[in-house]
């Protein structure tokens, strides 16, 4: 199927999911509805995808939305970040080793496959290294996709159960910025993206847009956000993008790995919560920021969910980017050790 047709079909299916999520009052239904329906369609054999150019547009608009919510209070809290990032580094290193121990003993995984399957992020790096090392890539990919979808669903539902009011989409209340200024933010983001790519930062398009929007708002040049309808449409497309992670995965693949996937979700989320609680106490940072920032979900998804829940977007983004950078070093170092061991 041609790529434009796949993209249009995926967005149409995702729109039905968004309507269903809104109809049943699902928290963040404009994100979770499309994610669940597109994932289900993918598992049923539908060829789902979002074309890379549109994917970059989605990330750019998400970055503008999130960056405009960074406030001077966020910057003042930076002095308390070192404690949080020290604890986050320890959590990032410990998680795949804990997953390796559990999966290799109780779920029949090879030790190296278990380590990569339990890594809390960086799916593309995990898959590429698995392939280059001759490790089967199916289970790490399935477990990572399930983890992102499960946490995208669990976090908003848990937030509502705990008393945080979440509607179907992003909160609306701020005035819309002039389109001329939104265009200026996008131009700065486009100029900054190649710089971040050069430094090999994760999600460079999204981060560039966040930095550009935060800079414009903190200096007072721009006041306001994207028009509400744009933000909600972007949320629907983000949900579609989450669902496409299951493209090429069959129900049989998922069933055979469901127990391991559930174990990985429970293990990684529990470890994150266990570390986040004392970190919030020691650092004096809000508990919500710690829980969202340490959650082993997808970078883009956790940032947008955190914004909807009222978490500090600058900390959540920095925490997830920092975790992915450290994870890239850890996974690459681990892969190097495998290569040397194989050569010997």
C-alpha positions as CSV (number, residue, x, y, z in Angstrom):
1,X,0.0,0.0,0.0
2,X,1.4,3.4,-0.9
3,X,2.6,5.5,2.1
4,X,0.1,8.4,1.7
5,X,-2.7,5.9,1.6
6,X,-1.4,4.1,4.7
7,X,-1.2,7.5,6.5
8,X,-4.7,8.6,5.6
9,X,-6.2,5.2,6.5
10,X,-4.3,5.2,9.9
11,X,-5.6,8.8,10.7
12,X,-9.2,7.8,9.7
13,X,-9.1,4.8,12.0
14,X,-7.5,6.9,14.8
15,X,-10.2,9.5,14.4
16,X,-12.8,6.8,15.1
17,X,-10.9,5.9,18.2
18,X,-10.8,9.5,19.3
19,X,-14.6,9.8,18.9
20,X,-15.0,6.6,20.9
21,X,-12.7,7.8,23.6
22,X,-14.6,11.1,23.9
23,X,-18.0,9.2,23.9
24,X,-17.0,7.0,26.9
25,X,-15.3,9.9,28.7
26,X,-11.9,8.2,28.6
27,X,-9.2,10.4,30.3
28,X,-7.1,11.8,27.5
29,X,-9.4,10.0,25.1
30,X,-8.1,12.0,22.1
31,X,-4.7,10.3,22.7
32,X,-5.7,6.9,24.2
33,X,-8.7,6.2,21.9
34,X,-6.6,6.4,18.7
35,X,-3.7,4.6,20.3
36,X,-5.9,1.6,21.3
37,X,-7.9,1.4,18.1
38,X,-4.9,1.8,15.7
39,X,-3.0,-0.8,17.8
40,X,-5.9,-3.2,17.5
41,X,-6.2,-2.6,13.8
42,X,-2.4,-3.2,13.4
43,X,-2.7,-6.5,15.3
44,X,-5.6,-7.5,13.0
45,X,-3.2,-7.1,10.1
46,X,-3.9,-3.6,8.9
47,X,-0.9,-1.8,7.4
48,X,-0.7,1.3,9.7
49,X,1.9,4.0,9.5
50,X,2.4,7.8,9.7
51,X,4.6,9.2,7.0
52,X,7.9,10.7,8.4
53,X,7.2,14.3,7.2
54,X,3.9,14.3,9.0
55,X,5.5,12.7,12.0
56,X,8.0,15.5,12.2
57,X,5.1,18.0,12.0
58,X,3.4,16.3,14.9
59,X,6.5,16.4,17.0
60,X,7.1,20.1,16.1
61,X,3.6,21.1,17.1
62,X,3.7,19.0,20.3
63,X,7.0,20.8,21.2
64,X,5.4,24.2,20.6
65,X,2.5,23.3,22.8
66,X,4.6,22.0,25.6
67,X,7.3,24.6,25.4
68,X,4.8,27.4,25.8
69,X,3.8,26.1,29.2
70,X,7.4,26.4,30.7
71,X,7.3,29.2,33.3
72,X,9.9,31.1,35.4
73,X,8.9,28.8,38.3
74,X,10.2,25.9,36.2
75,X,13.6,27.6,35.8
76,X,13.8,28.4,39.5
77,X,13.4,24.7,40.3
78,X,16.5,23.8,38.2
79,X,18.7,24.2,41.3
80,X,17.0,21.2,42.9
81,X,17.3,19.0,39.8
82,X,20.8,17.4,40.6
83,X,19.4,15.1,43.3
84,X,16.6,14.0,41.0
85,X,19.0,13.3,38.1
86,X,21.4,11.4,40.3
87,X,18.6,9.1,41.4
88,X,17.3,8.8,37.8
89,X,20.7,7.7,36.6
90,X,20.8,5.0,39.2
91,X,17.3,3.9,38.2
92,X,18.2,3.8,34.5
93,X,21.2,1.6,35.1
94,X,19.5,-0.7,37.5
95,X,16.3,-1.3,35.4
96,X,17.6,-3.4,32.5
97,X,19.8,-5.5,34.8
98,X,16.8,-6.2,37.1
99,X,14.8,-7.1,34.0
100,X,17.6,-9.4,32.8
101,X,17.5,-11.2,36.1
102,X,13.7,-11.7,36.1
103,X,13.2,-12.5,32.4
104,X,16.2,-14.9,32.1
105,X,15.1,-16.9,35.2
106,X,11.4,-16.9,35.0
107,X,10.4,-16.3,31.4
108,X,12.9,-18.3,29.3
109,X,14.8,-15.4,27.9
110,X,18.4,-15.5,26.9
111,X,20.4,-13.1,29.2
112,X,21.3,-10.6,26.5
113,X,17.8,-10.7,25.0
114,X,16.4,-10.1,28.4
115,X,18.6,-7.1,29.1
116,X,17.6,-5.4,25.8
117,X,13.9,-6.3,26.3
118,X,13.9,-4.6,29.7
119,X,15.6,-1.4,28.6
120,X,13.2,1.5,29.4
121,X,13.4,3.2,26.1
122,X,15.4,3.7,22.9
123,X,13.6,1.0,20.9
124,X,15.3,2.0,17.6
125,X,18.8,1.5,19.2
126,X,17.7,-1.7,20.9
127,X,16.4,-3.2,17.6
128,X,19.5,-2.1,15.6
129,X,21.9,-3.5,18.1
130,X,19.9,-6.7,18.5
131,X,20.0,-7.2,14.8
132,X,23.7,-6.5,14.5
133,X,24.5,-8.9,17.4
134,X,22.4,-11.7,16.0
135,X,19.9,-11.4,18.9
136,X,16.2,-11.9,17.9
137,X,14.6,-8.5,17.6
138,X,10.9,-9.6,17.8
139,X,10.5,-9.8,21.6
140,X,12.4,-6.6,22.5
141,X,10.3,-4.7,20.0
142,X,7.0,-6.3,21.2
143,X,7.8,-5.7,24.9
144,X,8.8,-2.1,24.3
145,X,5.6,-1.4,22.2
146,X,3.4,-3.0,24.9
147,X,5.2,-1.0,27.6
148,X,4.6,2.3,25.9
149,X,0.9,1.6,25.2
150,X,0.3,0.2,28.7
151,X,1.8,3.2,30.4
152,X,0.0,5.6,28.1
153,X,-3.2,4.0,29.2
154,X,-2.4,3.4,32.9
155,X,-1.0,6.9,33.8
156,X,-4.1,9.0,32.8
157,X,-6.5,6.4,34.3
158,X,-4.5,6.3,37.6
159,X,-4.4,10.1,37.6
160,X,-8.2,10.3,37.3
161,X,-8.6,7.7,40.1
162,X,-6.3,9.7,42.3
163,X,-8.5,12.8,41.9
164,X,-6.7,14.7,39.0
165,X,-9.4,15.8,36.6
166,X,-8.4,14.9,33.1
167,X,-10.6,15.7,30.1
168,X,-10.5,14.0,26.7
169,X,-7.8,16.4,25.4
170,X,-5.2,18.9,26.6
171,X,-6.5,21.6,29.0
172,X,-7.8,24.7,27.3
173,X,-7.8,28.1,28.9
174,X,-4.9,30.2,27.6
175,X,-5.3,32.6,24.8
176,X,-4.1,31.6,21.3
177,X,-0.9,33.2,20.2
178,X,-0.9,35.2,16.9
179,X,-0.2,33.0,13.9
180,X,2.7,35.3,13.0
181,X,4.4,34.6,16.3
182,X,3.7,30.8,16.0
183,X,5.4,31.0,12.6
184,X,8.4,32.6,14.2
185,X,8.6,29.9,16.8
186,X,8.4,27.2,14.1
187,X,11.2,28.9,12.1
188,X,13.5,29.0,15.1
189,X,12.7,25.4,15.8
190,X,13.5,24.4,12.2
191,X,16.9,26.2,12.5
192,X,17.7,24.6,15.8
193,X,16.8,21.0,14.8
194,X,20.0,20.3,12.8
195,X,22.0,21.5,15.8
196,X,20.3,19.0,18.0
197,X,20.6,16.3,15.4
198,X,24.4,17.0,15.3
199,X,24.6,16.4,19.0
200,X,22.6,13.1,18.5
201,X,19.9,14.1,21.1
202,X,16.8,12.0,21.1
203,X,13.6,13.5,19.5
204,X,15.5,16.5,18.1
205,X,12.5,17.9,16.3
206,X,10.3,17.9,19.5
207,X,13.1,19.3,21.7
208,X,14.0,22.1,19.2
209,X,10.3,23.2,19.2
210,X,10.2,23.0,23.0
211,X,13.3,25.1,23.4
212,X,12.1,27.7,20.8
213,X,8.6,28.1,22.4
214,X,10.0,28.2,25.9
215,X,12.5,30.9,24.9
216,X,9.8,33.0,23.3
217,X,7.5,32.7,26.3
218,X,10.1,33.2,29.0
219,X,11.3,36.4,27.4
220,X,7.7,37.7,27.0
221,X,7.9,37.9,23.3
222,X,4.9,35.5,22.9
223,X,1.9,35.1,25.2
224,X,-0.4,32.2,24.3
225,X,-0.4,28.8,22.8
226,X,-1.5,27.1,19.7
227,X,-5.3,27.3,18.9
228,X,-7.1,24.6,21.0
229,X,-8.3,22.8,17.9
230,X,-4.8,22.4,16.6
231,X,-3.5,21.0,19.9
232,X,-6.4,18.5,20.1
233,X,-5.8,17.4,16.4
234,X,-2.1,16.9,17.2
235,X,-3.1,14.8,20.2
236,X,-5.2,12.5,18.0
237,X,-2.3,12.1,15.6
238,X,0.1,11.3,18.5
239,X,-2.3,8.6,19.6
240,X,-2.2,7.2,16.0
241,X,1.5,7.2,16.1
242,X,1.6,5.2,19.4
243,X,-0.8,2.6,17.8
244,X,1.5,2.1,14.7
245,X,4.1,0.6,17.0
246,X,2.2,-2.6,16.6
247,X,2.3,-2.6,12.8
248,X,3.7,-6.0,11.7
249,X,2.9,-7.6,15.1
250,X,0.3,-10.4,15.1
251,X,-2.1,-11.5,17.8
252,X,-0.1,-14.7,18.0
253,X,3.2,-12.8,18.7
254,X,1.5,-10.7,21.4
255,X,-0.2,-13.7,23.1
256,X,3.1,-15.6,23.3
257,X,4.8,-12.6,24.9
258,X,1.9,-11.2,26.9
259,X,3.2,-12.6,30.2
260,X,6.7,-11.3,29.7
261,X,5.4,-7.9,28.6
262,X,3.2,-7.6,31.7
263,X,6.2,-8.5,33.9
264,X,8.3,-5.9,32.2
265,X,5.6,-3.2,32.6
266,X,5.1,-4.1,36.3
267,X,8.8,-4.3,37.0
268,X,9.9,-1.1,35.3
269,X,6.9,1.0,36.6
270,X,7.4,-0.3,40.1
271,X,11.1,0.5,40.2
272,X,10.3,3.9,38.8
273,X,7.7,4.6,41.6
274,X,10.0,3.2,44.3
275,X,12.8,5.6,43.3
276,X,10.5,8.6,42.5
277,X,8.9,8.8,45.9
278,X,12.1,9.2,48.0
279,X,13.5,11.5,45.3
280,X,10.6,13.8,45.6
281,X,11.1,14.0,49.4
282,X,14.9,14.5,49.2
283,X,14.8,17.1,46.4
284,X,11.6,19.0,47.4
285,X,10.3,18.7,43.9
286,X,6.6,17.8,43.3
287,X,5.7,14.2,43.6
288,X,3.8,14.3,40.3
289,X,6.8,15.6,38.4
290,X,8.9,12.8,39.8
291,X,6.4,10.1,38.9
292,X,5.9,11.3,35.3
293,X,9.6,12.1,34.8
294,X,10.7,8.7,36.0
295,X,8.0,6.7,34.3
296,X,9.4,4.3,31.7
297,X,7.1,5.4,28.9
298,X,7.8,7.0,25.5
299,X,9.4,10.4,25.7
300,X,6.8,12.3,23.5
301,X,3.9,10.5,25.2
302,X,5.0,11.1,28.8
303,X,5.7,14.8,28.1
304,X,2.3,15.4,26.6
305,X,0.6,13.3,29.4
306,X,2.5,15.3,32.0
307,X,1.4,18.6,30.6
308,X,-2.3,17.4,30.7
309,X,-1.8,16.4,34.4
310,X,-0.2,19.7,35.4
311,X,3.5,18.5,35.8
312,X,6.4,20.8,35.0
313,X,7.1,20.2,31.3
314,X,10.7,21.4,31.5
315,X,11.6,18.8,34.2
316,X,9.6,15.9,32.5
317,X,11.3,16.6,29.2
318,X,14.8,16.9,30.8
319,X,14.3,13.7,32.8
320,X,13.2,11.7,29.8
321,X,15.9,13.1,27.5
322,X,18.6,12.5,30.2
323,X,17.4,8.9,30.7
324,X,17.5,8.2,27.0
325,X,21.0,9.7,26.6
326,X,22.3,7.6,29.6
327,X,20.5,4.6,28.2
328,X,22.1,5.0,24.8
329,X,25.5,4.9,26.5
330,X,24.6,1.9,28.7
331,X,23.1,-0.2,25.8
332,X,26.0,0.6,23.5
333,X,28.6,-0.3,26.2
334,X,26.7,-3.5,26.9
335,X,26.6,-4.4,23.2
336,X,30.4,-3.7,23.0
337,X,31.0,-6.2,25.8
338,X,28.9,-8.8,23.9
339,X,31.0,-8.3,20.8
340,X,34.3,-8.7,22.7
341,X,33.0,-11.8,24.4
342,X,31.9,-13.3,21.1
343,X,35.3,-12.5,19.5
344,X,37.2,-14.2,22.4
